[in-house]
Amino acid sequence: MSEAQRGKVYDRSGTIAVGGTAQDAVGVNEARKWLFVQNPADAAEVLYVNIGADASTAGKVSIELAAGGSLSLEGTFCPVDRVSVTAATLGHAFICKEGK
């Protein structure tokens, strides 16, 4: 049985500053071991997430998270690149946590 990983969790949650414009939820972090992004359950629209490049509402280049949807990356592969988010509306909340 493998030993449990230990580390700190940092809250990178926020809101969309300009609707339809990508913003970084969290920057490059070579020490990242865990990443979690969620669109709140009460969200009225999709949250778009991209890793290593700007998130976009067009072109099918971003991960689309419906209300309550989430993305969790850990274990044998966790990207260390920046995490970009966007949504159509100013003030759209997003949940983002990273562990190291």
N, CA, C and O atoms as CSV, one atom per row, in Angstrom:
chain,resi,resn,atom,element,x,y,z
A,1,MET,N,N,0.845,-1.170,0.000
A,1,MET,CA,C,0.000,0.000,0.000
A,1,MET,C,C,0.894,1.237,0.000
A,1,MET,O,O,1.842,1.325,0.781
A,2,SER,N,N,0.588,2.195,-0.881
A,2,SER,CA,C,1.418,3.395,-0.965
A,2,SER,C,C,1.049,4.386,0.139
A,2,SER,O,O,-0.075,4.414,0.641
A,3,GLU,N,N,2.035,5.186,0.488
A,3,GLU,CA,C,1.840,6.177,1.541
A,3,GLU,C,C,1.071,7.372,0.996
A,3,GLU,O,O,1.270,7.767,-0.153
A,4,ALA,N,N,0.197,7.948,1.807
A,4,ALA,CA,C,-0.594,9.105,1.398
A,4,ALA,C,C,0.306,10.308,1.137
A,4,ALA,O,O,1.275,10.537,1.861
A,5,GLN,N,N,-0.022,11.077,0.093
A,5,GLN,CA,C,0.705,12.305,-0.209
A,5,GLN,C,C,0.222,13.406,0.721
A,5,GLN,O,O,-0.957,13.473,1.068
A,6,ARG,N,N,1.141,14.257,1.113
A,6,ARG,CA,C,0.797,15.383,1.976
A,6,ARG,C,C,1.248,16.669,1.315
A,6,ARG,O,O,2.228,16.681,0.569
A,7,GLY,N,N,0.544,17.737,1.584
A,7,GLY,CA,C,0.921,19.027,1.023
A,7,GLY,C,C,-0.091,20.083,1.416
A,7,GLY,O,O,-1.070,19.802,2.108
A,8,LYS,N,N,0.156,21.289,0.972
A,8,LYS,CA,C,-0.731,22.417,1.247
A,8,LYS,C,C,-1.675,22.607,0.080
A,8,LYS,O,O,-1.318,22.335,-1.066
A,9,VAL,N,N,-2.885,23.075,0.369
A,9,VAL,CA,C,-3.869,23.414,-0.641
A,9,VAL,C,C,-4.059,24.922,-0.632
A,9,VAL,O,O,-4.235,25.536,0.421
A,10,TYR,N,N,-4.020,25.506,-1.819
A,10,TYR,CA,C,-4.155,26.956,-1.969
A,10,TYR,C,C,-5.417,27.265,-2.754
A,10,TYR,O,O,-5.685,26.650,-3.786
A,11,ASP,N,N,-6.194,28.226,-2.256
A,11,ASP,CA,C,-7.441,28.632,-2.901
A,11,ASP,C,C,-7.140,29.699,-3.947
A,11,ASP,O,O,-6.637,30.771,-3.611
A,12,ARG,N,N,-7.441,29.415,-5.201
A,12,ARG,CA,C,-7.228,30.354,-6.310
A,12,ARG,C,C,-8.561,30.761,-6.937
A,12,ARG,O,O,-8.597,31.246,-8.069
A,13,SER,N,N,-9.647,30.566,-6.205
A,13,SER,CA,C,-10.987,30.871,-6.700
A,13,SER,C,C,-11.147,32.362,-6.966
A,13,SER,O,O,-10.411,33.184,-6.421
A,14,GLY,N,N,-12.118,32.700,-7.809
A,14,GLY,CA,C,-12.353,34.108,-8.111
A,14,GLY,C,C,-13.582,34.289,-8.973
A,14,GLY,O,O,-14.473,33.440,-9.006
A,15,THR,N,N,-13.612,35.416,-9.672
A,15,THR,CA,C,-14.704,35.727,-10.592
A,15,THR,C,C,-14.115,36.240,-11.904
A,15,THR,O,O,-12.987,36.730,-11.945
A,16,ILE,N,N,-14.882,36.120,-12.952
A,16,ILE,CA,C,-14.467,36.600,-14.267
A,16,ILE,C,C,-14.478,38.126,-14.264
A,16,ILE,O,O,-15.492,38.752,-13.955
A,17,ALA,N,N,-13.329,38.715,-14.616
A,17,ALA,CA,C,-13.172,40.179,-14.578
A,17,ALA,C,C,-13.817,40.860,-15.787
A,17,ALA,O,O,-14.392,41.940,-15.656
A,18,VAL,N,N,-13.726,40.238,-16.950
A,18,VAL,CA,C,-14.321,40.780,-18.177
A,18,VAL,C,C,-14.959,39.608,-18.922
A,18,VAL,O,O,-14.262,38.687,-19.347
A,19,GLY,N,N,-16.271,39.643,-19.079
A,19,GLY,CA,C,-16.970,38.556,-19.748
A,19,GLY,C,C,-16.418,38.271,-21.130
A,19,GLY,O,O,-16.178,39.193,-21.909
A,20,GLY,N,N,-16.212,36.990,-21.441
A,20,GLY,CA,C,-15.715,36.587,-22.740
A,20,GLY,C,C,-14.224,36.758,-22.943
A,20,GLY,O,O,-13.713,36.504,-24.034
A,21,THR,N,N,-13.514,37.189,-21.900
A,21,THR,CA,C,-12.063,37.409,-21.994
A,21,THR,C,C,-11.343,36.452,-21.046
A,21,THR,O,O,-11.675,36.355,-19.865
A,22,ALA,N,N,-10.355,35.754,-21.587
A,22,ALA,CA,C,-9.601,34.790,-20.771
A,22,ALA,C,C,-8.800,35.487,-19.687
A,22,ALA,O,O,-8.294,36.593,-19.880
A,23,GLN,N,N,-8.693,34.828,-18.548
A,23,GLN,CA,C,-7.833,35.308,-17.463
A,23,GLN,C,C,-7.213,34.098,-16.789
A,23,GLN,O,O,-7.793,33.012,-16.787
A,24,ASP,N,N,-6.040,34.291,-16.222
A,24,ASP,CA,C,-5.388,33.189,-15.519
A,24,ASP,C,C,-5.999,33.009,-14.135
A,24,ASP,O,O,-6.073,33.954,-13.349
A,25,ALA,N,N,-6.431,31.796,-13.848
A,25,ALA,CA,C,-6.892,31.458,-12.502
A,25,ALA,C,C,-5.679,31.190,-11.621
A,25,ALA,O,O,-5.670,31.514,-10.433
A,26,VAL,N,N,-4.655,30.592,-12.228
A,26,VAL,CA,C,-3.416,30.288,-11.509
A,26,VAL,C,C,-2.288,30.229,-12.542
A,26,VAL,O,O,-2.476,29.751,-13.661
A,27,GLY,N,N,-1.138,30.714,-12.153
A,27,GLY,CA,C,0.009,30.740,-13.050
A,27,GLY,C,C,0.777,29.430,-13.069
A,27,GLY,O,O,0.400,28.453,-12.421
A,28,VAL,N,N,1.858,29.437,-13.825
A,28,VAL,CA,C,2.744,28.271,-13.883
A,28,VAL,C,C,3.238,27.955,-12.478
A,28,VAL,O,O,3.599,28.858,-11.723
A,29,ASN,N,N,3.253,26.663,-12.126
A,29,ASN,CA,C,3.709,26.262,-10.800
A,29,ASN,C,C,4.377,24.892,-10.904
A,29,ASN,O,O,3.704,23.862,-10.963
A,30,GLU,N,N,5.688,24.897,-10.924
A,30,GLU,CA,C,6.455,23.653,-11.070
A,30,GLU,C,C,6.263,22.694,-9.883
A,30,GLU,O,O,6.546,21.501,-9.996
A,31,ALA,N,N,5.784,23.217,-8.753
A,31,ALA,CA,C,5.606,22.386,-7.556
A,31,ALA,C,C,4.192,21.804,-7.439
A,31,ALA,O,O,3.913,21.060,-6.499
A,32,ARG,N,N,3.303,22.129,-8.374
A,32,ARG,CA,C,1.908,21.674,-8.288
A,32,ARG,C,C,1.826,20.150,-8.351
A,32,ARG,O,O,2.460,19.508,-9.189
A,33,LYS,N,N,1.024,19.588,-7.437
A,33,LYS,CA,C,0.789,18.139,-7.406
A,33,LYS,C,C,-0.685,17.791,-7.595
A,33,LYS,O,O,-1.031,16.633,-7.831
A,34,TRP,N,N,-1.554,18.803,-7.489
A,34,TRP,CA,C,-2.991,18.577,-7.576
A,34,TRP,C,C,-3.643,19.854,-8.079
A,34,TRP,O,O,-3.254,20.953,-7.683
A,35,LEU,N,N,-4.627,19.712,-8.946
A,35,LEU,CA,C,-5.354,20.851,-9.495
A,35,LEU,C,C,-6.834,20.509,-9.550
A,35,LEU,O,O,-7.214,19.426,-9.994
A,36,PHE,N,N,-7.670,21.445,-9.092
A,36,PHE,CA,C,-9.119,21.264,-9.107
A,36,PHE,C,C,-9.763,22.564,-9.575
A,36,PHE,O,O,-9.474,23.634,-9.040
A,37,VAL,N,N,-10.637,22.468,-10.578
A,37,VAL,CA,C,-11.400,23.622,-11.060
A,37,VAL,C,C,-12.860,23.202,-11.143
A,37,VAL,O,O,-13.175,22.120,-11.639
A,38,GLN,N,N,-13.755,24.064,-10.654
A,38,GLN,CA,C,-15.186,23.745,-10.691
A,38,GLN,C,C,-15.995,24.968,-11.081
A,38,GLN,O,O,-15.685,26.097,-10.701
A,39,ASN,N,N,-17.043,24.708,-11.854
A,39,ASN,CA,C,-18.066,25.704,-12.130
A,39,ASN,C,C,-19.125,25.506,-11.053
A,39,ASN,O,O,-19.677,24.411,-10.947
A,40,PRO,N,N,-19.432,26.528,-10.245
A,40,PRO,CA,C,-20.385,26.338,-9.143
A,40,PRO,C,C,-21.717,25.735,-9.598
A,40,PRO,O,O,-22.161,25.968,-10.723
A,41,ALA,N,N,-22.335,24.976,-8.731
A,41,ALA,CA,C,-23.593,24.285,-9.044
A,41,ALA,C,C,-24.710,25.251,-9.426
A,41,ALA,O,O,-25.606,24.894,-10.190
A,42,ASP,N,N,-24.660,26.467,-8.900
A,42,ASP,CA,C,-25.717,27.435,-9.207
A,42,ASP,C,C,-25.375,28.339,-10.392
A,42,ASP,O,O,-26.067,29.328,-10.634
A,43,ALA,N,N,-24.326,28.012,-11.124
A,43,ALA,CA,C,-23.917,28.827,-12.276
A,43,ALA,C,C,-24.992,28.800,-13.357
A,43,ALA,O,O,-25.648,27.782,-13.581
A,44,ALA,N,N,-25.155,29.935,-14.019
A,44,ALA,CA,C,-26.150,30.049,-15.078
A,44,ALA,C,C,-25.571,29.790,-16.463
A,44,ALA,O,O,-26.300,29.792,-17.455
A,45,GLU,N,N,-24.261,29.569,-16.532
A,45,GLU,CA,C,-23.614,29.378,-17.833
A,45,GLU,C,C,-22.389,28.486,-17.704
A,45,GLU,O,O,-21.974,28.130,-16.601
A,46,VAL,N,N,-21.825,28.136,-18.835
A,46,VAL,CA,C,-20.636,27.288,-18.916
A,46,VAL,C,C,-19.394,28.068,-18.482
A,46,VAL,O,O,-19.276,29.264,-18.750
A,47,LEU,N,N,-18.469,27.377,-17.808
A,47,LEU,CA,C,-17.138,27.903,-17.513
A,47,LEU,C,C,-16.171,27.178,-18.444
A,47,LEU,O,O,-16.183,25.950,-18.526
A,48,TYR,N,N,-15.342,27.938,-19.138
A,48,TYR,CA,C,-14.357,27.375,-20.062
A,48,TYR,C,C,-12.988,27.395,-19.403
A,48,TYR,O,O,-12.592,28.398,-18.810
A,49,VAL,N,N,-12.267,26.288,-19.506
A,49,VAL,CA,C,-10.961,26.131,-18.862
A,49,VAL,C,C,-9.962,25.638,-19.901
A,49,VAL,O,O,-10.278,24.761,-20.705
A,50,ASN,N,N,-8.758,26.202,-19.882
A,50,ASN,CA,C,-7.692,25.703,-20.738
A,50,ASN,C,C,-6.399,25.700,-19.929
A,50,ASN,O,O,-6.210,26.530,-19.040
A,51,ILE,N,N,-5.528,24.778,-20.241
A,51,ILE,CA,C,-4.265,24.643,-19.525
A,51,ILE,C,C,-3.124,24.918,-20.500
A,51,ILE,O,O,-2.977,24.236,-21.514
A,52,GLY,N,N,-2.323,25.923,-20.176
A,52,GLY,CA,C,-1.179,26.264,-21.009
A,52,GLY,C,C,-1.463,27.281,-22.093
A,52,GLY,O,O,-0.536,27.739,-22.760
A,53,ALA,N,N,-2.725,27.647,-22.289
A,53,ALA,CA,C,-3.119,28.634,-23.293
A,53,ALA,C,C,-4.420,29.294,-22.839
A,53,ALA,O,O,-5.078,28.813,-21.916
A,54,ASP,N,N,-4.787,30.397,-23.493
A,54,ASP,CA,C,-6.007,31.106,-23.118
A,54,ASP,C,C,-7.256,30.246,-23.312
A,54,ASP,O,O,-7.388,29.546,-24.316
A,55,ALA,N,N,-8.163,30.307,-22.348
A,55,ALA,CA,C,-9.471,29.679,-22.480
A,55,ALA,C,C,-10.286,30.473,-23.492
A,55,ALA,O,O,-10.109,31.683,-23.630
A,56,SER,N,N,-11.181,29.786,-24.198
A,56,SER,CA,C,-11.987,30.440,-25.216
A,56,SER,C,C,-13.387,29.864,-25.231
A,56,SER,O,O,-13.580,28.667,-25.016
A,57,THR,N,N,-14.366,30.723,-25.486
A,57,THR,CA,C,-15.753,30.283,-25.603
A,57,THR,C,C,-16.048,29.773,-27.011
A,57,THR,O,O,-17.138,29.259,-27.260
A,58,ALA,N,N,-15.100,29.905,-27.931
A,58,ALA,CA,C,-15.303,29.495,-29.326
A,58,ALA,C,C,-14.209,28.525,-29.761
A,58,ALA,O,O,-13.138,28.467,-29.156
A,59,GLY,N,N,-14.485,27.782,-30.793
A,59,GLY,CA,C,-13.460,26.962,-31.420
A,59,GLY,C,C,-13.189,25.614,-30.794
A,59,GLY,O,O,-12.309,24.896,-31.270
A,60,LYS,N,N,-13.904,25.237,-29.752
A,60,LYS,CA,C,-13.736,23.921,-29.124
A,60,LYS,C,C,-12.296,23.619,-28.709
A,60,LYS,O,O,-11.827,22.491,-28.861
A,61,VAL,N,N,-11.598,24.627,-28.186
A,61,VAL,CA,C,-10.219,24.425,-27.723
A,61,VAL,C,C,-10.125,24.332,-26.204
A,61,VAL,O,O,-9.073,23.992,-25.663
A,62,SER,N,N,-11.213,24.632,-25.523
A,62,SER,CA,C,-11.216,24.648,-24.058
A,62,SER,C,C,-12.104,23.547,-23.503
A,62,SER,O,O,-12.985,23.031,-24.191
A,63,ILE,N,N,-11.858,23.201,-22.259
A,63,ILE,CA,C,-12.708,22.251,-21.539
A,63,ILE,C,C,-13.942,23.014,-21.085
A,63,ILE,O,O,-13.821,24.070,-20.464
A,64,GLU,N,N,-15.121,22.496,-21.385
A,64,GLU,CA,C,-16.378,23.151,-21.024
A,64,GLU,C,C,-16.949,22.502,-19.766
A,64,GLU,O,O,-17.239,21.306,-19.744
A,65,LEU,N,N,-17.102,23.307,-18.731
A,65,LEU,CA,C,-17.685,22.808,-17.478
A,65,LEU,C,C,-19.081,23.394,-17.305
A,65,LEU,O,O,-19.235,24.600,-17.113
A,66,ALA,N,N,-20.096,22.538,-17.373
A,66,ALA,CA,C,-21.470,22.959,-17.119
A,66,ALA,C,C,-21.615,23.253,-15.622
A,66,ALA,O,O,-20.704,22.972,-14.843
A,67,ALA,N,N,-22.741,23.809,-15.227
A,67,ALA,CA,C,-22.990,24.099,-13.818
A,67,ALA,C,C,-22.748,22.855,-12.975
A,67,ALA,O,O,-23.325,21.802,-13.246
A,68,GLY,N,N,-21.909,22.965,-11.966
A,68,GLY,CA,C,-21.583,21.853,-11.084
A,68,GLY,C,C,-20.466,20.964,-11.602
A,68,GLY,O,O,-19.986,20.090,-10.881
A,69,GLY,N,N,-20.047,21.178,-12.849
A,69,GLY,CA,C,-18.989,20.361,-13.436
A,69,GLY,C,C,-17.623,20.712,-12.875
A,69,GLY,O,O,-17.387,21.841,-12.445
A,70,SER,N,N,-16.719,19.728,-12.883
A,70,SER,CA,C,-15.392,19.977,-12.325
A,70,SER,C,C,-14.314,19.222,-13.093
A,70,SER,O,O,-14.595,18.291,-13.849
A,71,LEU,N,N,-13.098,19.640,-12.881
A,71,LEU,CA,C,-11.902,19.039,-13.465
A,71,LEU,C,C,-10.916,18.835,-12.329
A,71,LEU,O,O,-10.597,19.778,-11.605
A,72,SER,N,N,-10.432,17.608,-12.168
A,72,SER,CA,C,-9.466,17.306,-11.120
A,72,SER,C,C,-8.298,16.550,-11.739
A,72,SER,O,O,-8.491,15.522,-12.388
A,73,LEU,N,N,-7.098,17.057,-11.538
A,73,LEU,CA,C,-5.887,16.437,-12.076
A,73,LEU,C,C,-4.916,16.188,-10.937
A,73,LEU,O,O,-4.597,17.092,-10.164
A,74,GLU,N,N,-4.447,14.940,-10.843
A,74,GLU,CA,C,-3.547,14.558,-9.763
A,74,GLU,C,C,-2.873,13.248,-10.105
A,74,GLU,O,O,-3.036,12.733,-11.211
A,75,GLY,N,N,-2.142,12.721,-9.196
A,75,GLY,CA,C,-1.552,11.397,-9.365
A,75,GLY,C,C,-0.314,11.404,-10.224
A,75,GLY,O,O,0.598,12.205,-10.018
A,76,THR,N,N,-0.285,10.497,-11.201
A,76,THR,CA,C,0.922,10.346,-12.009
A,76,THR,C,C,1.136,11.498,-12.977
A,76,THR,O,O,2.252,11.687,-13.461
A,77,PHE,N,N,0.085,12.284,-13.278
A,77,PHE,CA,C,0.260,13.447,-14.143
A,77,PHE,C,C,-0.581,14.603,-13.647
A,77,PHE,O,O,-1.800,14.492,-13.515
A,78,CYS,N,N,0.081,15.713,-13.375
A,78,CYS,CA,C,-0.591,16.956,-13.028
A,78,CYS,C,C,0.157,18.078,-13.750
A,78,CYS,O,O,1.329,18.314,-13.456
A,79,PRO,N,N,-0.489,18.776,-14.687
A,79,PRO,CA,C,0.208,19.814,-15.435
A,79,PRO,C,C,0.665,20.956,-14.538
A,79,PRO,O,O,-0.002,21.302,-13.563
A,80,VAL,N,N,1.807,21.533,-14.878
A,80,VAL,CA,C,2.355,22.654,-14.110
A,80,VAL,C,C,2.131,23.987,-14.826
A,80,VAL,O,O,2.506,25.040,-14.310
A,81,ASP,N,N,1.513,23.942,-16.026
A,81,ASP,CA,C,1.255,25.137,-16.823
A,81,ASP,C,C,0.220,26.040,-16.166
A,81,ASP,O,O,-0.455,25.650,-15.214
A,82,ARG,N,N,0.110,27.254,-16.693
A,82,ARG,CA,C,-0.923,28.183,-16.218
A,82,ARG,C,C,-2.299,27.630,-16.543
A,82,ARG,O,O,-2.453,26.848,-17.481
A,83,VAL,N,N,-3.304,28.035,-15.768
A,83,VAL,CA,C,-4.682,27.606,-15.970
A,83,VAL,C,C,-5.511,28.850,-16.265
A,83,VAL,O,O,-5.599,29.764,-15.446
A,84,SER,N,N,-6.111,28.866,-17.439
A,84,SER,CA,C,-6.892,30.008,-17.901
A,84,SER,C,C,-8.375,29.665,-17.844
A,84,SER,O,O,-8.768,28.531,-18.119
A,85,VAL,N,N,-9.194,30.649,-17.485
A,85,VAL,CA,C,-10.648,30.465,-17.427
A,85,VAL,C,C,-11.351,31.636,-18.103
A,85,VAL,O,O,-10.808,32.737,-18.199
A,86,THR,N,N,-12.557,31.378,-18.563
A,86,THR,CA,C,-13.423,32.448,-19.056
A,86,THR,C,C,-14.866,31.978,-19.017
A,86,THR,O,O,-15.149,30.781,-18.969
A,87,ALA,N,N,-15.763,32.937,-19.039
A,87,ALA,CA,C,-17.205,32.701,-19.141
A,87,ALA,C,C,-17.780,33.921,-19.847
A,87,ALA,O,O,-17.101,34.939,-19.977
A,88,ALA,N,N,-18.997,33.830,-20.292
A,88,ALA,CA,C,-19.604,34.909,-21.073
A,88,ALA,C,C,-19.871,36.170,-20.254
A,88,ALA,O,O,-19.886,37.275,-20.797
A,89,THR,N,N,-20.081,36.007,-18.955
A,89,THR,CA,C,-20.567,37.108,-18.136
A,89,THR,C,C,-19.568,37.586,-17.083
A,89,THR,O,O,-18.940,36.780,-16.397
A,90,LEU,N,N,-19.434,38.880,-16.970
A,90,LEU,CA,C,-18.661,39.523,-15.906
A,90,LEU,C,C,-19.162,39.048,-14.552
A,90,LEU,O,O,-20.372,38.987,-14.334
A,91,GLY,N,N,-18.261,38.712,-13.638
A,91,GLY,CA,C,-18.637,38.317,-12.289
A,91,GLY,C,C,-18.932,36.840,-12.114
A,91,GLY,O,O,-19.218,36.397,-11.002
A,92,HIS,N,N,-18.867,36.069,-13.192
A,92,HIS,CA,C,-19.104,34.616,-13.096
A,92,HIS,C,C,-18.063,34.008,-12.135
A,92,HIS,O,O,-16.859,34.166,-12.342
A,93,ALA,N,N,-18.521,33.333,-11.113
A,93,ALA,CA,C,-17.611,32.741,-10.115
A,93,ALA,C,C,-17.024,31.429,-10.616
A,93,ALA,O,O,-17.649,30.701,-11.387
A,94,PHE,N,N,-15.816,31.148,-10.161
A,94,PHE,CA,C,-15.199,29.849,-10.419
A,94,PHE,C,C,-14.452,29.420,-9.164
A,94,PHE,O,O,-13.998,30.253,-8.379
A,95,ILE,N,N,-14.334,28.119,-8.989
A,95,ILE,CA,C,-13.606,27.539,-7.858
A,95,ILE,C,C,-12.333,26.932,-8.413
A,95,ILE,O,O,-12.384,26.152,-9.364
A,96,CYS,N,N,-11.200,27.275,-7.839
A,96,CYS,CA,C,-9.924,26.731,-8.297
A,96,CYS,C,C,-9.036,26.501,-7.071
A,96,CYS,O,O,-8.819,27.408,-6.268
A,97,LYS,N,N,-8.537,25.298,-6.944
A,97,LYS,CA,C,-7.633,24.930,-5.847
A,97,LYS,C,C,-6.416,24.237,-6.441
A,97,LYS,O,O,-6.527,23.508,-7.427
A,98,GLU,N,N,-5.266,24.465,-5.843
A,98,GLU,CA,C,-4.079,23.719,-6.246
A,98,GLU,C,C,-3.340,23.266,-5.011
A,98,GLU,O,O,-3.336,23.937,-3.979
A,99,GLY,N,N,-2.723,22.123,-5.139
A,99,GLY,CA,C,-1.964,21.573,-4.022
A,99,GLY,C,C,-0.519,21.396,-4.392
A,99,GLY,O,O,-0.179,21.080,-5.532
A,100,LYS,N,N,0.343,21.610,-3.387
A,100,LYS,CA,C,1.783,21.371,-3.595
A,100,LYS,C,C,2.396,20.869,-2.328
A,100,LYS,O,O,3.597,20.606,-2.286
